[in-house]
Every structure is written in C-alpha cells, then in structure tokens.
C-alpha cells in the first residue's frame, strides 16, 4: 500500500499561515485604535466617569461632553484581542470572521454619519471618520483572509464544532431573541410616527441623525436590527454546527449581557421604576426584554463555551488507539 505524504487538509499551508498572521496584525491595529480612543476619554473626563458612563451609571453628555466610546467599544476591543491571539490557531478563521462581522455591524454607520453634513461640527470629526473607515476596511480584509484561509487549507472545519445539544439549544435561544428584537423594531416604527415625534423620526434614529450615546456608537435602531440579524445568522450556524457558530455565538452572548446590563443601569440612573404594578404595559415588556437579553446572553455563552472532550478511546496508560499504533491503518472489521 502506497503511503500518502500529502499535508493533511487541516494543517495550514505556508500561504494560509501568512494570511492568518496578517489577520492577527489587522486585529492588533483595530484594537490599538479602540484603545487610543478609550485613553482619550480617560484623559478628557477621567477613568471613573468614563467607565461609569459606559456602564450606564452616568447619562451620556449630561455631566461632561459626549464620549467617543461606549460599552460596545469594550466589546469590540475584547473581540479584537481574542481574534489577534487565536488567529494562528485552528479556531483562527472563525474568530477572524467573528471580528469582521461585529466590526461591520458596529462601524459601518459611523462612516456615513461622519460623511454627512449634519456631523460637520462634531469634535474630532476627521479622526472619527478615519477610524470608522479603518474599521470597515479592516473588517473586509479579515473576511478575505478568513475565506482565503479556508480555501488554502481545503477544509472549512478547521476547528471543532459545538456539540449537537448545546448548539441547537443556543440556536433556538438566539432565534427567539432575534424575533423579540425584530418585534420591538416594528413597534418602534409604529410608535415613532409623524404625529408624536415628527416626520422621519424612526428613520433619523436608524441612520444616526438623532441622538447618539457616544461619537463612535452606531444609531440605536440600527443596533437593534444589526444584532437581530447577527442572532439569526448565528442561530443558523448553530443548527448546522459550523465552527463559526461557537465564536460568533459567544461574542453575541457577551454583547447581549453587556447591552442588557448597561440598559438596566441606565434605567436606574434615569429613575425609571423597575416594577410590575402601576406602570404602563410597554414599560413592563421592556423590563422583561432586558432581563431576557441578559439571560439569553449568559446561557448562550455557557452552552457554546469550549469544554473538555471525551477521548475517542480510553484504556490503560500508554496504550494507543489502532489508528495511531498502526500508522493510520485500521484493521478490517471481523
């Protein structure tokens, strides 16, 4: 029998390894940009006020000028660091794709906001626009790198997929949350009508012409739609158990936790009562949705977190499975 000396498809070739290194560099640059804006906010208003504003304990723009960053920038910074550190590992393509999708979701609106006339007077206008452009271009580069890596390795499943039960459960939870989020967006479309808030009020808050909670933050209604779409994508990936389902699902789980916790703190700061008696039905449903958001994030994060895998064959120490003991040849079945 002839021996096959070809490189296994799951081992990155030299071009694929180089592409992953470039991906790590791109993530490092994006992380440095995020960190630079955070340091600027620390210098402008202090570490305490910056972190307290991120968490929702201080209303944006009330006690100090509008910050450049918010809690979503903390999420992006963590995503870039993780993708940078894992780019050359088997999970590299998945984490690079995850970083690309989240960057496109949260940075794309910043490009058009600072390309319009209404944002001309914003502080650091040019630097904010360049940061957003760098994010979008970096995300496109990460997409190309990850897809190129999969083509060069010849195998899309470079990392272990999540187990069937946890993957399906996480997918169902993400799909349910996406439906709830879309239902709220449809409600807001009806609520923000010309009679109550003026013409085009929903559209203005979707494209960023309305109030923002930070200079780099995506518009609130855009964020709702973007997260809902990403949850649907992640749910589908979880149902078919691709390696990307783990990276994207965990990132979305952490994002839901951060957004939900910041919203709860913001409601408390604004003295909005967290009660279920004597308050409008809409407020009750909003509170329930926030609690659901946090709960879904925690459960999805736990379900998709990598855990110990049972070995394919157990036995006495030193014994090897037949595939290893015979150099890859398996004895015929009796």
Buried (B, 14 or more C-beta within 10 A) or exposed (E): EEEEEEEEBEBBBEEBBBBBBBBBBBBBBBBEBBBEBBEBBBEBBEEEBBBBBBBBBBEBBEEBEBBBBBBBBBBBBBBBBBBBBBBBBBBBBBBBBBBBBBBBBBBBBBBEBBEEEEBEEBEBEEBBBBBBBBBBBBBBBBBBBBBBBBEBBBEBBBBEBBBEEBBBBBBEBBBBBBEBBBEBBEEBEEEBEEEEBEEBBBEBBBBBBBEBBBBBBBBBBBBBBBBBBBBBBBBBBBBEBBBBBBBBBBBBBBBBBBBBBBBBBBBEBEEBEEEEEEBEEEBBBBBEBBEBBBBBBBBBBEBBEEEEEEEEEEEEEEEEEEEEEEEEEEEEEE
